Amino acid sequence: MSGEKQLDRLLKKMKPTLNEGDYVFCTRKDLKELDFNDIIFTFKEQEGITIVLQQEMADRMQLEYSFVAKWITLTVHSSLEAVGLTAAFSKALAEENISCNVVAGYFHDHIFITKQDAQKALIVLNKFSTE
């Protein structure tokens, strides 16, 4: 189950899906007092642990954040060795002045877009399947 590697197939089949809710990026020194089931994504950096979770969870836990995003999942099973997928969609989004923060999971790529650009981003991403 290594996923698709061919860029043309990935772009045609990526089927972006908007997940419900608003998401935020927070940072912590540790994960104490956090329920791992509430966290969408973690990444350990030298300065601290980045966590992504629903905004309502962060608000409830009184976590600080500055970026509120919508979460788009590319539902195609992309290989972690695929070349060019991130470059292709990030270039298309950049041409429309849409910021994106990308997270690669084992099965799918996930894009966090500013709330106000989510619908526009879906239009841009869906163009790949019609070209």
SVG drawing of the C-alpha trace seen along z (x, -y; Angstrom):
<svg xmlns="http://www.w3.org/2000/svg" viewBox="-18 -37 34 39">
<polyline fill="none" stroke="black" stroke-width="0.4" points="0.0,0.0 2.6,-2.5 0.2,-4.8 0.2,-6.5 3.5,-8.0 2.6,-9.3 1.9,-13.0 -0.6,-13.1 -2.8,-10.5 -2.4,-12.1 -3.6,-15.5 -6.6,-13.9 -7.7,-11.8 -6.8,-14.0 -10.5,-14.9 -10.0,-17.7 -12.5,-17.4 -13.2,-20.2 -13.3,-18.9 -15.8,-20.4 -14.7,-22.9 -12.0,-25.5 -8.5,-24.5 -5.6,-26.2 -1.9,-25.7 -0.6,-26.0 2.7,-25.3 3.5,-23.6 6.6,-22.5 5.0,-19.1 1.7,-17.3 0.7,-17.1 -2.9,-17.8 -3.8,-17.3 -6.0,-14.4 -4.2,-12.9 -7.6,-12.1 -8.3,-15.8 -5.2,-16.5 -5.2,-16.3 -1.4,-16.6 1.8,-17.0 5.3,-17.8 8.2,-18.2 10.5,-21.1 13.5,-22.4 11.5,-25.3 8.4,-23.2 5.7,-20.8 3.4,-22.1 -0.2,-20.8 -3.1,-21.3 -6.6,-20.9 -10.1,-22.3 -10.4,-25.9 -13.1,-25.1 -10.8,-22.6 -8.0,-25.1 -10.4,-27.7 -11.7,-25.3 -8.1,-24.6 -7.1,-28.3 -4.3,-27.6 -2.9,-30.6 -3.0,-30.7 -2.9,-33.3 -3.9,-31.4 -7.4,-30.0 -7.7,-27.6 -9.9,-25.3 -8.6,-21.8 -8.7,-20.3 -7.8,-16.6 -6.6,-15.4 -8.4,-12.0 -6.1,-10.2 -3.7,-7.8 -0.4,-9.5 2.9,-7.8 5.3,-9.5 7.8,-9.1 5.7,-10.9 7.4,-13.8 5.7,-17.1 2.3,-16.9 2.9,-19.5 4.7,-21.8 1.9,-21.6 -1.0,-22.4 1.0,-25.0 2.0,-26.8 -1.7,-26.9 -2.8,-28.2 0.0,-30.8 -1.0,-32.1 -4.4,-32.9 -2.7,-34.5 -3.8,-31.6 -1.5,-30.6 -1.3,-26.9 0.3,-24.9 0.8,-21.3 1.0,-18.1 1.7,-14.8 0.1,-11.8 0.8,-8.2 -2.3,-8.0 -3.1,-11.6 -1.9,-15.1 -3.7,-17.7 -3.8,-21.4 -4.6,-24.1 -6.0,-27.3 -7.1,-30.6 -10.8,-30.5 -11.6,-33.2 -9.8,-31.3 -11.2,-27.8 -13.9,-27.8 -11.6,-29.5 -8.9,-26.9 -11.4,-24.1 -12.1,-25.6 -8.4,-25.9 -7.7,-22.3 -10.7,-20.8 -9.4,-22.3 -6.7,-19.6 -9.3,-16.9 -10.9,-18.6 -7.7,-19.6"/>
</svg>
